Structures are given as C-alpha cells and as structure tokens.
Amino acid sequence: MNSKEAVVTEIRKTDIVTYIDVQCGDETLRLIRQNAPIWLAVGDSIYCKFQEVSVCVSKECQGKVSIENKIPAILKNVRQNNSLCELTFESSMGTVISLITQDAYNLLGLKIDCEATMLLRGVDITIEPRLDLSRIKDAS
C-alpha cells in the first residue's frame, strides 16, 4: 500500500460528487468522493493511501485520458517474475510503487531511469487523518 502525507487545499461539492484537492509533495492530487468525510477541512494534514495495482503507467501519454492525476516519474527499480512486475518510481510526491503485468511492462518498453507517467484515479485514493501524537497529553 502506498501511503503519502498531504495537506487538503480545497473541498468542492457538486450536485453529484465532492472533489478534494490535496498537496502531496510538489504534486496536487484530486480525489473524488460521493461526500467528504465530516472530519475533513481545508488545511488538514492527511494520509493518502492507494494500492499498487491502482497506479497505472504510461510511457508516452500524448492523448487526453479520463484519469484525474497524471504524475511524471522516473523508474528506479523493477522486481519481476514471469507474470507481474513491481515498479518503484521516484516523483515529486516521493517514492511510489506500481504493480503491472509482465506483458504491460514489455509493451511499454520500460527501463531503469526512463521517464514515465503514473496515472492515478481519484476514486482509488483513500484518506486518513494525520494525527499529531506529540500534542496528546499523557493521561497518567
């Protein structure tokens, strides 16, 4: 599971969904929810979490796509077997792990240190509050 610290920069409710924009490193991510959690407010520190299989990869993403978050990255490590590849990317939001098929890896022609684009749907990102435990006083 990828877990990234972020800060909520905007919460915008529409008739159908709520958009939650967060700053994660140098990247702005857009999350999509039916409703924002009642505890969430602009300025909150949170964790954004997403599965490795939720990180799609493109090597040459020239056209328009319906995915909200397109993050430029450099491929730093590959672990593979005969069916799956675990890819480690470095980006402006830090290290991100992606899990794709061996066929997709071969089709994309990925190599260590190549540039790629990570594609992450806003509905695939979960959020949790980031608590400052140093502010909680010892009850004893």
N, C-alpha and C positions, 0 to 999 in steps of 0.2 A: 504494500500500500504506500503510495506517495503521500507525504504529508508536508505541507508548506505553510509557513506563517504568513499572514496577510492582514491588511487593515481595510475595513469597509469604507469605501469612499462615496458610494451612492446607493440608495434603495429607491427604485421607481416602480410603483404599482400601476399596472394597466388593467383593462377590463378582464383579461384572461390570465396573465402571468405577472410575476414580480421579477424584475431584473435587479440583481445585486452585483454591483461593481466593487472589486477589491483590488488593492495594490499589493502585488506579490513580488518582492524584489523590484526590478525595473519594469515589470510587466503588469498591465491592467487586465484582469480576468473578468469575464462576465458570467455570472451564474444565473440560472433560470429556475424559479420555484413557482409553485402554484401560489403560495403565500410565504412571506418572510417569517422566520421564527419570531415569536413575540419578544424574546430577549434581545434581538439583534437591533443595533443602532449604528448610524454613521459614526465612524471613529473607533469602533470596537476592534480590538485585536482578536483574530480568529485563526483557526487552523483550517486550511482547505485540504481535503483528502480525496484521492481518486485512485482507482485500481490501475494497475499496469496495463491491463487489456483495454482500458479506456483511452489510452494515449495512442492515437493513430499517427502514422508517419508519412510524410510526403517528401520526395527529393526535389521535385520541380512543380510546385503548386502554382501554376500560371493562371488558371481559371478561377472563377468565383465558386465558393463552396458554402454550404449552409451551416458550417460549424463556426461558433462564435469566437473561439480562441485559437489563434494561429501564432505559434511561438517559435522564432528562429532558434536553432540549436546546433551544436557540434557533437557528432557521435564520438564518444570517448572509449567505450568498451562494448564488446559483444561476447555473450556466452550463448553457445548454440548446441543443439543436438540435432537429430535427424528430422524433427518436426517443428520445433519452436526456437525463437531467438529472444534473448533478454538483452535489450539495448540500453546502455547508460548514456544519457545526453547531458551536456552542460549548456545552460541557457542563462538569460538574465534573471531568471527566478530560481536559479540553483540547479542542482542535480535532479534529473527526472528519469525514472525507469519506465520503459515501454516493453510490452511483450507482444511480438508478432510472429506469424508463421515463417518457417524457413523459406517457403515459396515466395512470400511477400518480400522478404529480405533480399533474395536473389533477384527478383523482378525489379526492385528499386536500385540495385547496384550500389548498395551502401558499403562504405569502407570507413575504417577508423579515421578520424579527423575530417570527415566530409561534413558539409553543411546540409541540414535538413530542416523541415518544418514539422513541429509537433502540432497536432490538431486535437483539441480537447473540447468536447461538447459541454456546455454549461449545465446541462441536466445531470451529468455524470460526476459533478463535484459536490461532495457533501461538506458541511461546515460544522465546526465545534467551537465553543468559546475558548479563548486562550486566557486562562486564569493566572493572575499574578499571585502565586502562593506565598511570596515574601510579605504580602500585605495581610495575610490571615494570621491573627494572633493566636498564640498557644493558649488553649483553654485550661491548661493545668495550673 
